[in-house]
Amino acid sequence: MKYSAAKTPVKDMRIWISRILRSGVIVSSILIFLGGMLFFVQHPHEILSFKTFSGQPERLRNMETIFREALQLRSRSVIQAGILVLLATPLIRVFFSFIEFITHKDGIFAVITAIVLMVLAYSMMAGSL
């Protein structure tokens, strides 16, 4: 199979990876901004205090609940969904890099990327346990 110098499979994969990163950041930014605007609309008289840190309610630590409530346009859940999208973006990037190294039969980098992928996946799952 012949490819022109300008459009090789490697370049195509890098373009896809850059699009994934850009899209993840844009979608995340939109969700967080929308959630912030919804928060001001839904809680117009709430006074925010930054003197002490108070974490999110327990229900907002479960991904299923976050996305279900985000679809109901609950402001804090929409913000949390945006943060989850932002956190998942590098994981997806590493996954596509792994696929790229497998397709090009680059064993060493495929193994290294697989290890990084497992560490990232484990750290995300262990944090939710």
Backbone bond lengths (Angstrom), bond angles and torsions (degrees), N, CA, C in turn:
res aa  C-N    CA-C-N  psi(-1)  N-CA   C-N-CA  omega(-1)  CA-C   N-CA-C  phi
1 M - - - 1.442 - - 1.519 108.46 -
2 K 1.311 117.16 125.13 1.460 121.32 -178.61 1.522 110.29 -98.17
3 Y 1.317 114.10 139.17 1.457 121.09 176.92 1.515 108.18 -125.14
4 S 1.309 115.18 145.61 1.456 117.80 174.90 1.523 108.52 -75.56
5 A 1.314 116.00 158.83 1.459 120.51 -177.94 1.520 111.37 -62.61
6 A 1.334 117.54 -29.57 1.457 120.58 -176.74 1.523 112.80 -77.91
7 K 1.322 117.84 -24.66 1.454 119.52 -174.31 1.528 110.02 -133.33
8 T 1.308 116.64 85.37 1.454 122.12 177.70 1.518 109.07 -102.44
9 P 1.335 118.29 161.95 1.467 120.12 177.48 1.529 112.30 -58.98
10 V 1.334 117.56 -34.75 1.460 120.88 179.49 1.519 109.90 -64.42
11 K 1.326 116.68 -45.00 1.460 120.32 179.66 1.521 110.20 -65.12
12 D 1.343 117.51 -39.87 1.460 120.69 177.69 1.520 110.86 -59.90
13 M 1.334 117.50 -43.86 1.456 121.08 -179.43 1.528 110.34 -65.30
14 R 1.314 117.28 -40.48 1.470 120.08 178.62 1.517 110.99 -64.86
15 I 1.317 116.89 -36.64 1.466 120.26 176.74 1.522 109.94 -64.62
16 W 1.342 116.83 -43.63 1.462 120.70 178.32 1.524 110.78 -62.17
17 I 1.316 116.77 -42.40 1.463 120.07 179.57 1.522 110.46 -63.05
18 S 1.322 117.21 -43.18 1.470 119.44 179.06 1.528 111.29 -65.15
19 R 1.321 116.84 -36.21 1.470 120.52 177.13 1.522 111.12 -66.31
20 I 1.333 116.56 -39.38 1.466 120.74 178.27 1.519 109.99 -62.43
21 L 1.334 116.99 -46.63 1.462 120.72 179.64 1.527 111.10 -61.58
22 R 1.310 115.73 -46.87 1.467 120.24 -179.38 1.528 110.52 -63.18
23 S 1.324 116.73 -45.32 1.469 120.67 -179.24 1.522 111.28 -63.70
24 G 1.328 117.01 -41.83 1.462 120.30 179.18 1.514 112.04 -60.69
25 V 1.321 116.61 -43.54 1.465 120.63 179.95 1.528 110.45 -67.80
26 I 1.327 117.48 -41.38 1.472 120.86 -179.55 1.528 110.68 -65.96
27 V 1.340 117.02 -47.73 1.470 120.22 179.46 1.523 110.29 -61.30
28 S 1.323 116.94 -43.69 1.454 121.12 178.35 1.524 111.56 -60.37
29 S 1.322 116.65 -45.93 1.468 120.93 179.87 1.522 111.47 -61.36
30 I 1.321 116.36 -42.16 1.467 120.50 179.65 1.527 110.18 -64.07
31 L 1.339 117.01 -44.85 1.462 120.17 179.83 1.526 111.87 -62.78
32 I 1.322 116.71 -44.55 1.466 119.77 -179.36 1.530 110.48 -65.64
33 F 1.322 117.72 -42.47 1.466 120.98 178.11 1.531 110.42 -63.26
34 L 1.347 116.71 -47.02 1.459 121.12 178.75 1.526 110.34 -59.91
35 G 1.337 116.96 -43.92 1.461 120.54 177.89 1.512 112.29 -61.59
36 G 1.327 116.98 -39.47 1.459 120.59 177.21 1.518 112.23 -63.93
37 M 1.331 116.26 -42.93 1.464 119.76 177.90 1.535 111.00 -65.55
38 L 1.332 116.20 -41.62 1.468 119.92 177.06 1.528 110.78 -61.87
39 F 1.336 116.43 -38.51 1.466 120.24 179.77 1.527 109.99 -60.60
40 F 1.331 116.98 -45.10 1.469 119.69 -179.82 1.526 111.47 -66.05
41 V 1.320 117.34 -33.71 1.466 120.73 178.85 1.530 110.21 -74.25
42 Q 1.336 117.52 -43.02 1.464 121.41 -175.86 1.532 112.87 -79.20
43 H 1.315 117.95 -22.94 1.471 121.82 -177.95 1.531 109.60 -130.68
44 P 1.343 117.86 63.38 1.464 119.13 -173.15 1.532 114.70 -67.73
45 H 1.317 117.56 -24.69 1.458 119.94 -175.57 1.525 113.24 -106.78
46 E 1.330 117.39 5.98 1.467 120.06 -179.42 1.527 109.32 -76.00
47 I 1.319 114.73 129.80 1.457 120.52 179.37 1.525 107.66 -97.67
48 L 1.329 116.21 121.71 1.453 121.37 -179.18 1.517 110.01 -88.31
49 S 1.326 115.18 137.09 1.465 120.43 177.21 1.519 108.09 -121.91
50 F 1.305 115.73 130.36 1.455 120.58 179.96 1.528 111.98 -108.27
51 K 1.351 117.09 13.26 1.466 120.87 179.89 1.520 111.25 -71.18
52 T 1.324 116.76 -38.05 1.464 120.78 177.87 1.521 108.78 -127.35
53 F 1.317 114.32 147.21 1.463 119.59 179.86 1.523 109.18 -85.72
54 S 1.307 115.73 129.86 1.465 120.18 172.21 1.522 106.83 -127.07
55 G 1.311 115.70 123.74 1.464 120.82 -177.44 1.518 111.94 -70.71
56 Q 1.319 114.29 175.25 1.453 120.22 178.66 1.530 110.10 -73.37
57 P 1.332 116.57 157.36 1.469 119.56 175.96 1.532 110.90 -59.39
58 E 1.308 115.86 155.39 1.467 122.23 -177.34 1.532 112.01 -54.85
59 R 1.318 117.37 -36.87 1.477 120.08 -177.67 1.523 112.40 -63.20
60 L 1.326 117.24 -23.96 1.460 120.51 -179.38 1.522 112.16 -88.96
61 R 1.318 117.09 19.14 1.458 121.64 174.62 1.526 110.78 -110.89
62 N 1.308 116.33 7.00 1.461 122.89 179.85 1.524 108.14 -115.06
63 M 1.348 116.64 121.16 1.472 120.07 -175.15 1.525 112.63 -60.18
64 E 1.318 117.40 -39.69 1.467 119.89 -179.58 1.531 110.76 -61.47
65 T 1.323 116.15 -44.83 1.462 120.68 179.27 1.524 111.11 -65.50
66 I 1.317 116.04 -41.71 1.470 119.89 -179.92 1.523 110.68 -57.98
67 F 1.335 117.46 -50.17 1.468 119.51 -176.66 1.528 111.80 -71.66
68 R 1.336 117.92 -34.67 1.466 120.04 177.45 1.533 109.81 -63.68
69 E 1.340 116.31 -46.22 1.461 119.73 -179.61 1.531 111.79 -72.00
70 A 1.316 117.90 -29.72 1.468 120.50 176.76 1.523 109.62 -64.28
71 L 1.327 117.40 -37.70 1.471 120.39 177.14 1.525 111.45 -66.58
72 Q 1.339 116.34 -22.67 1.467 121.43 176.07 1.535 110.64 -88.61
73 L 1.337 116.53 4.98 1.462 124.72 179.29 1.529 112.91 60.95
74 R 1.332 116.52 38.53 1.459 120.46 172.03 1.526 106.87 -81.87
75 S 1.308 116.13 122.04 1.465 122.60 -167.12 1.531 114.08 -54.41
76 R 1.302 117.63 -50.14 1.471 119.22 -177.40 1.523 111.32 -64.37
77 S 1.317 116.96 -34.80 1.464 120.51 178.61 1.526 111.20 -69.81
78 V 1.323 116.88 -35.69 1.467 120.32 177.76 1.535 109.05 -65.34
79 I 1.332 117.09 -41.76 1.467 120.70 177.94 1.527 109.87 -63.94
80 Q 1.326 117.48 -45.10 1.463 121.05 179.07 1.532 110.99 -62.42
81 A 1.329 117.52 -38.85 1.471 120.82 177.73 1.527 110.20 -62.21
82 G 1.330 116.75 -40.63 1.464 120.50 176.81 1.518 112.09 -61.89
83 I 1.311 116.60 -39.92 1.468 120.54 177.98 1.523 110.51 -67.30
84 L 1.334 117.05 -40.05 1.473 119.93 177.47 1.526 111.56 -63.59
85 V 1.321 117.29 -39.94 1.473 120.70 177.03 1.528 109.52 -62.15
86 L 1.323 116.42 -42.34 1.463 120.45 179.24 1.531 110.99 -63.67
87 L 1.330 116.91 -40.10 1.470 120.51 178.50 1.527 112.33 -69.94
88 A 1.319 117.25 -32.60 1.469 120.89 -178.38 1.525 112.21 -77.40
89 T 1.310 117.87 -21.11 1.468 121.53 -176.15 1.530 112.79 -57.81
90 P 1.340 120.58 -49.13 1.468 118.89 178.57 1.533 112.59 -65.82
91 L 1.338 116.54 -32.33 1.465 119.76 177.82 1.528 110.21 -62.61
92 I 1.318 116.51 -42.78 1.467 120.85 178.28 1.525 110.20 -66.10
93 R 1.319 117.10 -38.27 1.467 121.37 178.25 1.522 111.07 -62.32
94 V 1.322 116.73 -44.13 1.467 120.56 178.67 1.523 110.20 -65.01
95 F 1.329 117.43 -38.73 1.462 120.95 177.91 1.532 111.12 -60.57
96 F 1.330 117.17 -45.44 1.466 120.14 179.27 1.532 111.50 -68.00
97 S 1.327 116.94 -33.19 1.472 119.29 174.97 1.524 109.94 -64.59
98 F 1.320 116.61 -40.03 1.467 121.33 177.09 1.529 110.15 -59.60
99 I 1.325 116.50 -46.41 1.473 121.03 178.06 1.530 110.17 -60.08
100 E 1.322 116.89 -42.05 1.463 120.95 179.38 1.532 110.75 -60.98
101 F 1.326 117.31 -45.54 1.464 120.01 -179.16 1.527 111.52 -67.55
102 I 1.317 118.01 -34.98 1.468 121.30 177.06 1.529 110.13 -65.43
103 T 1.331 116.94 -46.07 1.463 119.53 -177.69 1.519 112.41 -65.84
104 H 1.336 117.13 -26.56 1.463 120.66 179.01 1.524 112.25 -96.55
105 K 1.331 115.55 7.85 1.468 122.17 177.09 1.529 112.04 54.64
106 D 1.322 115.39 40.68 1.459 121.72 177.02 1.524 107.20 -98.17
107 G 1.326 115.95 84.94 1.451 123.06 -170.67 1.516 115.52 -59.81
108 I 1.311 116.93 -45.54 1.470 119.74 -176.83 1.528 110.23 -62.48
109 F 1.327 116.83 -48.88 1.465 119.44 -179.59 1.526 111.54 -68.74
110 A 1.322 117.86 -31.53 1.463 120.67 176.26 1.527 110.16 -64.09
111 V 1.324 117.74 -42.71 1.469 121.43 178.85 1.525 110.36 -65.65
112 I 1.330 116.59 -46.20 1.469 120.25 179.40 1.527 110.26 -60.87
113 T 1.317 116.78 -44.03 1.464 120.54 -179.92 1.525 110.78 -66.74
114 A 1.318 117.63 -37.05 1.468 120.87 177.02 1.528 110.40 -62.56
115 I 1.323 117.12 -40.90 1.466 120.78 178.07 1.527 110.23 -63.91
116 V 1.324 116.75 -45.71 1.466 120.80 178.29 1.526 109.95 -60.84
117 L 1.325 116.85 -42.56 1.459 121.55 179.23 1.523 111.08 -61.60
118 M 1.327 116.93 -43.34 1.466 120.43 178.94 1.525 111.52 -65.52
119 V 1.331 116.86 -40.85 1.472 120.19 179.20 1.529 110.14 -64.47
120 L 1.331 116.99 -44.79 1.464 120.20 178.42 1.529 111.45 -62.46
121 A 1.322 116.67 -45.96 1.464 120.78 -179.62 1.529 110.70 -63.25
122 Y 1.336 116.63 -42.89 1.463 120.10 179.71 1.524 110.82 -64.46
123 S 1.327 117.11 -42.96 1.469 119.40 -178.53 1.527 111.14 -65.30
124 M 1.330 116.92 -34.86 1.470 119.37 177.61 1.529 110.78 -70.72
125 M 1.331 116.67 -40.13 1.466 119.98 -179.81 1.526 111.74 -73.56
126 A 1.318 117.00 -39.45 1.469 120.71 -179.13 1.523 110.67 -65.78
127 G 1.310 116.12 -31.92 1.466 119.66 177.79 1.505 112.84 -69.14
128 S 1.319 117.91 -23.65 1.463 120.69 -179.32 1.523 112.25 -95.39
129 L 1.324 117.70 -2.44 1.473 120.22 179.47 1.503 111.74 -82.21
